[in-house]
Amino acid sequence: MKRLVFILVLLALSAGVLFAAGQQDKAAMTEQIELRYMMWDPQIIEKEQALADKFHQENPNISVTIESAAFSQFWEKMQAMAAAKNMPDVFWMSSGYVKDYARLGAILNIDDRVAALDQDKYFPSAFGVLRAPTFAGDMYAFPWAVVTCISYYNKRIFDEAGVAYPNNDWSWAQLRSTAKKLSVDSDGDGAYDQWGYWVKGRYTHMYPFVYNNGVPAGPISADFENFQGASGKGRDAFKLLADMVVVDKSSPTPAQTKGVSTFFTTGKIAMCTEGSWRIDTYRKGLDDPFGIFLTPKGPDSPGQHVVYGWADAMSISAFTKHPDAAWDWMMYMSGSGRPIDSILGGKVPIWKANATSDVWLEKDRLPENKKLVLDSVALIGEQVTMAPLYDEWNAAVQSDFEKIILGEGDFDQVMIELKAKVERILARAQ
């Protein structure tokens, strides 16, 4: 009898323990989690909020509060919040800042989580730029869209001149000779008022040519110690662009464009190289039909195009109390949950099913060969990345190159001085 009572008591205790554990599991599942999410485009905050509301409907225990700031203010705020260890749980991350924030220990290493994903559903060629400390390191951000640098041409200008459109097999020599042919002084005042090409001295204008001339790591060496634009194949790329402005005059100078950031929309430029997101800009601002082609390869190109591209991404704060919920939100915003119309026309959704859909390909809109942008994602170079302190060294390159195309300095002298300047910046991150 005593043995029976003991067994009954033991069973009752076990049932109590199991019930309590079940209640704890249930509580954990229904824990109300509030995530902070910050982005730098206030213009789409309503679309982002709609996505957050839908996510909450599917995950009732997770609420997402959206914060936004203009890009010019975003990073100043983020630096202050990182210092206070009070960052948003999830926030937009620039490919140019991943390595800096990873080095500071401010963003979560998500490499194991990314490795567990079905890679076939995404474009892994865009992952390298989000790794740290190098392109072969661990993932510290995840993309929601990919952008690549491509070249654009104005069909009207080519048609009026009776010149064949550019193609993906063009060389630098063909680009340069065609740019000369399409530069026109229509009023006879001795100065061109239509130009065959546009060199602004912006990173999207310059670096694609470096990568496409047999410099796989681009303007900065793979070990992030040297600037590769002052000699050899890298120098040749910068020299080509400088000569098209200063020698050929087939490109306007920055003084002639008067600070207009989208001068291609004026209809006075036959060709330019820019980010793929400019498709949306040119649809809205250019009255002429336009097409796209891969940036021409240099004489030292290994053969296949190397596309300069990167990701619009998100990172998770290293200080978040809810890494799993933050990851779920990040995956929702980079996967099928993000509608195509929330991504600018020329940006490629990282979720492959969206990118390959007729909705994104927009076969009834310009450019007629928009699929080339999609194809270019697979051509992003394995070593394409953005070295630490990107904001500083890139600003130095752009500023000094602008001096050259304004005719304010000898090319080689400026580039040698630029090399020393950039390498001093890079040394601070070693």
For each residue, the residues with C-beta under 8 A, 3 or more apart:
1: 4 5
2: 5 6
3: 6 7
4: 1 7 8
5: 1 2 8 9
6: 2 3 9 10
7: 3 4 10 11
8: 4 5 11 12
9: 5 6 12 13
10: 6 7 13 14
11: 7 8 14 15
12: 8 9 15 16
13: 9 10 16 17
14: 10 11 17 18
15: 11 12 18 19
16: 12 13 19 20
17: 13 14 20 21
18: 14 15 21 22
19: 15 16 22 23
20: 16 17 23 24
21: 17 18 24 25
22: 18 19 25 26
23: 19 20 26 27
24: 20 21 27 28
25: 21 22 28 29
26: 22 23 29 30
27: 23 24 30 31
28: 24 25 31
29: 25 26 61
30: 26 27 61
31: 27 28 61
32: 61 63
33: 61 62 63 322 325
34: 62 63 64 65
35: 62 63 64 65 88 89 90 322 325 326 329
36: 64 65 67 88 89 90
37: 48 52 64 65 66 67 88 89 90 91 329
38: 66 67 68 69 74 78 88 90 91 92
39: 44 45 48 66 67 68 91 92
40: 68 69 70 71 74 92
41: 44 45 68 71
42: 45 68 69 70
43:
44: 39 41 47 48 342
45: 39 41 42 48 49 66 68
46: 49 50
47: 44 50 51 339 342
48: 37 39 44 45 51 52 66 68 342
49: 45 46 52 53 66
50: 46 47 53 54
51: 47 48 54 55 332 333 337 338 339 342
52: 37 48 49 55 56 63 64 65 66
53: 49 50 56 57
54: 50 51 57 58 337
55: 51 52 58 59 62 64 329 332 337
56: 52 53 59 60 62 63 64
57: 53 54 60
58: 54 55
59: 55 56 62 325 328
60: 56 57
61: 29 30 31 32 33
62: 33 34 35 55 56 59 325 328 329
63: 32 33 34 35 52 56
64: 34 35 36 37 52 55 56 329
65: 34 35 36 37 52
66: 37 38 39 45 48 49 52
67: 36 37 38 39 88
68: 38 39 40 41 42 45 48
69: 38 40 42 73 74 77
70: 40 42 73 74
71: 40 41 74 75
72:
73: 69 70 76 77
74: 38 40 69 70 71 77 78 92
75: 71 78 79 94 97
76: 73 79 80
77: 69 73 74 80 81
78: 38 74 75 81 82 87 91
79: 75 76 82 83
80: 76 77 83 84
81: 77 78 84 86 87 88
82: 78 79 85 87 101 104 106
83: 79 80
84: 80 81
85: 82 319
86: 81 319
87: 78 81 82 91 106 317 318 319 320
88: 35 36 37 38 67 81 91 317
89: 35 36 37 316 317 320 322 325 326 329
90: 35 36 37 38 314 315 316 317 320 326 329 330 333
91: 37 38 39 78 87 88 314 315 317
92: 38 39 40 74 312 313 314
93: 97 98 101 107 130 140 141 313 314 315
94: 75 97 98 313
95: 98 129 130 141 310 311 313 386
96: 310 386 390 391 394
97: 75 93 94 100 101 390 391
98: 93 94 95 101 102 107 129 130 131 132 140 141 313 315 386
99: 102 103 132 133 386 387 388 390 429
100: 97 103 104 388 389 390 429
101: 82 93 97 98 104 106 107 140 315
102: 98 99 105 106 107 109 132 133 140
103: 99 100 132 133 388 429
104: 82 100 101
105: 102 318
106: 82 87 101 102 317 318 319
107: 93 98 101 102 140 141 315 316 317 318
108: 140 315 316 317 318 320 323 326
109: 102 112 138 139 140
110: 113 114 138 139 140 141 142 316 327
111: 114 115 138 139
112: 109 115 116
113: 110 116 117 327
114: 110 111 117 127 139 142
115: 111 112
116: 112 113
117: 113 114 121 122
118: 121
119: 122 124
120: 352
121: 117 118 335 351 352 353
122: 117 119 126 127 143 350 351 352
123: 126 143 146 348 350 352 355 377 378
124: 119 127
125: 128 309 377 378 379 380
126: 122 123 129 130 143 146 309 310 311 350 377 380
127: 114 122 124 130 131 139 143 311
128: 125 131 135 136 380 382 383 384 385
129: 95 98 126 135 309 310 311 380 384 385 386
130: 93 95 98 126 127 139 140 141 142 143 311 313
131: 98 127 128 134 135 136 137 138 139 140 385
132: 98 99 102 103 137 138 140
133: 99 102 103 137
134: 131 137 222 224 385
135: 128 129 131 222 382 383 384 385
136: 128 131
137: 131 132 133 134
138: 109 110 111 131 132
139: 109 110 111 114 127 130 131 142
140: 93 98 101 102 107 108 109 110 130 131 132 315
141: 93 95 98 107 110 130 311 313 314 315
142: 110 114 130 139 313 314 315 330 331 334 350
143: 122 123 126 127 130 146 311 312 313 334 350
144: 311 312 313 314 333 334 338 343 349 350
145: 311 312 343 347 348 349 350
146: 123 126 143 309 310 311 312 347 348 350 377 380
147: 275 276 277 309 310 311 312 346 347 348
148: 275 276 307 308 309 348 373 376 377 379 380
149: 204 207 208 273 274 275 276 295 307 308 309
150: 273 274 276 292 293 294 295 307 372 373 376
151: 166 271 272 273 274 292 293 294 295 296
152: 264 271 272 273 274 278 282 290 291 292 367
153: 157 158 165 166 270 271 290 291 292 293
154: 157 158 264 267 269 270 271 286 288 289 290
155: 158 159 165 288 289 290 291
156: 159 160 267 288 289
157: 153 154 160 161 182 194 267 270 288
158: 153 154 155 161 163 164 165 182 270
159: 155 156 162
160: 156 157
161: 157 158 181 182
162: 159
163: 158 178 181 182
164: 158
165: 153 155 158 291 293
166: 151 153 170 174 175 178 271 291 293 296
167: 170 293
168: 293 294 305 372
169:
170: 166 167 174 175 293 296 297
171: 174 175 296 297 298 299
172: 175 176 209 240 296 297 298 299
173: 176 177
174: 166 170 171 177 178 296
175: 166 170 171 172 178 179 197 271 296
176: 172 173 179 180 240 243 244 248 250
177: 173 174 180 181
178: 163 166 174 175 181 182 196 270 271
179: 175 176 182 183 195 196 197 244 248 250 251 270 271
180: 176 177 183 196 248 250
181: 161 163 177 178 196
182: 157 158 161 163 178 179 194 195 196 250 270 271
183: 179 180 192 194 195 196 248 249 250
184: 192 193 194
185: 188 189 190 191 192 193
186: 193 194
187: 193
188: 185
189: 185
190: 185
191: 185
192: 183 184 185 195 249 250 252
193: 184 185 186 187 268
194: 157 182 183 184 186 268 269 270
195: 179 182 183 192 198 250 251 252 268 269 270
196: 178 179 180 181 182 183 250 251 270 271
197: 175 179 244 250 251 269 270 271 272
198: 195 205 251 252 257 263 264 269 271 272
199: 205 206 241 242 244 245 251 405
200: 205 254 257 261 263 272
201: 205 206 241 254 398 401 402 405
202: 205 206 398
203: 206 207 394 397 398
204: 149 207 208 273 274 275 308
205: 198 199 200 201 202 208 241 272 273 274
206: 199 201 202 203 209 210 219 237 238 241 397 398 401
207: 149 203 204 210 211 218 219 308
208: 149 204 205 211 212 273 295 307 308
209: 172 206 212 213 237 238 240 241 273 295 298
210: 206 207 213 215 218 219 228 229 233 234 237 238
211: 207 208 215 216 218 306 307 308 381 384
212: 208 209 237 295 296 297 298 301 305 306
213: 209 210 233 234 236 237 297 298 299 300 301
214: 233 298 300 301 302
215: 210 211 218 219 228 232 233 234 237
216: 211 222 306 381 382 383
217: 220 221 222 228 383 385
218: 207 210 211 215 228 308 381 383 384 385
219: 206 207 210 215 227 228 229 234 397
220: 217 224 226 227 228 387 393 422 426
221: 217 224 225 226 227 228
222: 134 135 216 217 383
223: 226
224: 134 220 221 387 388 426 429 430
225: 221 423 426 427 430
226: 220 221 223 419 423 426
227: 219 220 221 230 393 397 418 419 422 423 426
228: 210 215 217 218 219 220 221 231 232 233 234
229: 210 219 234 235 237 238 397 415 418 419
230: 227 234 235 412 415 416 418 419
231: 228 234 235
232: 215 228 235 236
233: 210 213 214 215 228 236 237 298 300
234: 210 213 215 219 228 229 230 231 237 238
235: 229 230 231 232 238 239 412 415
236: 213 232 233 239 240 298 299 300
237: 206 209 210 212 213 215 229 233 234 240 241 298
238: 206 209 210 229 234 235 241 242 401 411 415
239: 235 236 242 243 411
240: 172 176 209 236 237 243 244 298
241: 199 201 205 206 209 237 238 244 245 401 405
242: 199 238 239 245 246 401 404 405 411
243: 176 239 240 246 247 248
244: 176 179 197 199 240 241 247 248 250 251
245: 199 241 242 248 249 250 251 252 253 405
246: 242 243 249 404 405 407
247: 243 244
248: 176 179 180 183 243 244 245 251
249: 183 192 245 246
250: 176 179 180 182 183 192 195 196 197 244 245
251: 179 195 196 197 198 199 244 245 248 405
252: 192 195 198 245 256 257 263 268 269
253: 245 256 257 405 406 407
254: 200 201 257 259 402 405 406
255: 258 406
256: 252 253
257: 198 200 252 253 254 260 263
258: 255
259: 254
260: 257 263 266
261: 200
262: 265 278 281 282 285
263: 198 200 252 257 260 266 268 269 272
264: 152 154 198 269 272 274 278 282 286
265: 262 281 282 285 286
266: 260 263 269
267: 154 156 157 286 287 288
268: 193 194 195 252 263
269: 154 194 195 197 198 252 263 264 266 272
270: 153 154 157 158 178 179 182 194 195 196 197
271: 151 152 153 154 166 175 178 179 182 196 197 198
272: 151 152 197 198 200 205 263 264 269
273: 149 150 151 152 204 205 208 209 295
274: 149 150 151 152 204 205 264 278
275: 147 148 149 204 278 346
276: 147 148 149 150 279 346 347 348 373 376
277: 147 280 281 344 345 346 347
278: 152 262 264 274 275 281 282 346
279: 276 282 283 292 344 345 346 366 367 370 373
280: 277 283 284 344 345 346
281: 262 265 277 278 284 285
282: 152 262 264 265 278 279 285 286 290 366
283: 279 280 286 345 365 366
284: 280 281
285: 262 265 281 282
286: 154 264 265 267 282 283 290
287: 267
288: 154 155 156 157 267
289: 154 155 156 366
290: 152 153 154 155 282 286 366 367
291: 152 153 155 165 166 366 367 368 369
292: 150 151 152 153 279 367 369 370 372 373
293: 150 151 153 165 166 167 168 170 372
294: 150 151 168 305 307 372 376 379
295: 149 150 151 208 209 212 273 305 307 308
296: 151 166 170 171 172 174 175 212
297: 170 171 172 212 213 301 303 305
298: 171 172 209 212 213 214 233 236 237 240 301
299: 171 172 213 236
300: 213 214 233 236
301: 212 213 214 297 298 304 305 306
302: 214
303: 297
304: 301 379
305: 168 212 294 295 297 301 376 379
306: 211 212 216 301 379 380 381 384
307: 148 149 150 208 211 294 295 376 377 379 380 381 384
308: 148 149 204 207 208 211 218 295 380 381 384
309: 125 126 129 146 147 148 149 376 377 380 384
310: 95 96 126 129 146 147 384 386
311: 95 126 127 129 130 141 143 144 145 146 147 350
312: 92 143 144 145 146 147 347
313: 92 93 94 95 98 130 141 142 143 144
314: 90 91 92 93 141 142 144 330 333 334
315: 90 91 93 98 101 107 108 140 141 142
316: 89 90 107 108 110 320 323 326 327 330
317: 87 88 89 90 91 106 107 108 320 326
318: 87 105 106 107 108
319: 85 86 87 106
320: 87 89 90 108 316 317 323 326
321:
322: 33 35 89 325 326
323: 108 316 320 326 327
324: 327 328
325: 33 35 59 62 89 322 328 329
326: 35 89 90 108 316 317 320 322 323 329 330
327: 110 113 316 323 324 330 331
328: 59 62 324 325 331 332
329: 35 37 55 62 64 89 90 325 326 332 333
330: 90 142 314 316 326 327 333 334
331: 142 327 328 334 335
332: 51 55 328 329 335 337 338
333: 51 90 144 314 329 330 337 338
334: 142 143 144 314 330 331 338 350 351
335: 121 331 332 338 351
336: 351 353 354
337: 51 54 55 332 333
338: 51 144 332 333 334 335 342 343 349 351 354
339: 47 51 342
340: 343 349 354 357 359 360
341:
342: 44 47 48 51 338 339
343: 144 145 338 340 347 349 360
344: 277 279 280 347
345: 277 279 280 283 362 365
346: 147 275 276 277 278 279 280 370 373
347: 145 146 147 276 277 312 343 344
348: 123 145 146 147 148 276 355 360 373 374 377
349: 144 145 338 340 343 352 354 355 360
350: 122 123 126 142 143 144 145 146 311 334 355
351: 121 122 334 335 336 338 354 355
352: 120 121 122 123 349 355 356
353: 121 336 356 357
354: 336 338 340 349 351 357 359 360
355: 123 348 349 350 351 352 360 374 377
356: 352 353 360 361 374
357: 340 353 354 360 361
358: 361 362 363
359: 340 354 362
360: 340 343 348 349 354 355 356 357 374
361: 356 357 358 370 371 374
362: 345 358 359 365 370
363: 358 368 370
364:
365: 283 345 362 370
366: 279 282 283 289 290 291
367: 152 279 290 291 292 370 372
368: 291 363
369: 291 292 372
370: 279 292 346 361 362 363 365 367 373 374
371: 361 374 375
372: 150 168 292 293 294 367 369 375 376
373: 148 150 276 279 292 346 348 370 376 377
374: 348 355 356 360 361 370 371 377
375: 371 372 378 379
376: 148 150 276 294 305 307 309 372 373 379 380
377: 123 125 126 146 148 307 309 348 355 373 374 380
378: 123 125 375
379: 125 148 294 304 305 306 307 375 376
380: 125 126 128 129 146 148 306 307 308 309 376 377 384
381: 211 216 218 306 307 308 384
382: 128 135 216
383: 128 135 216 217 218 222
384: 128 129 135 211 218 306 307 308 309 310 380 381
385: 128 129 131 134 135 217 218
386: 95 96 98 99 129 310 390
387: 99 220 224 390 393 426 429
388: 99 100 103 224 426 429
389: 100 392 393 425 426 428 429
390: 96 97 99 100 386 387 393 394
391: 96 97 394 395
392: 389 395 396 425
393: 220 227 387 389 390 396 397 422 425 426
394: 96 203 390 391 397 398
395: 391 392 398 399
396: 392 393 399 400 418 421 422 425
397: 203 206 219 227 229 393 394 400 401 418 422
398: 201 202 203 206 394 395 401 402
399: 395 396 402 403
400: 396 397 403 404 414 415 417 418 421
401: 201 206 238 241 242 397 398 404 405 414 418
402: 201 254 398 399 405 406
403: 399 400 406 408 409 414
404: 242 246 400 401 407 408 409 411 414 415
405: 199 201 241 242 245 246 251 253 254 401 402
406: 253 254 255 402 403
407: 246 253 404
408: 403 404
409: 403 404 413 414
410: 413 414
411: 238 239 242 404 414 415
412: 230 235 415 416
413: 409 410 416 417
414: 400 401 403 404 409 410 411 417 418
415: 229 230 235 238 400 404 411 412 418 419
416: 230 412 413 419 420
417: 400 413 414 420 421
418: 227 229 230 396 397 400 401 414 415 421 422
419: 226 227 229 230 415 416 422 423
420: 416 417 423 424
421: 396 400 417 418 424 425
422: 220 227 393 396 397 418 419 425 426
423: 225 226 227 419 420 426 427
424: 420 421 427 428
425: 389 392 393 396 421 422 428 429
426: 220 224 225 226 227 387 388 389 393 422 423 429 430
427: 225 423 424 430
428: 389 424 425
429: 99 100 103 224 387 388 389 425 426
430: 224 225 426 427
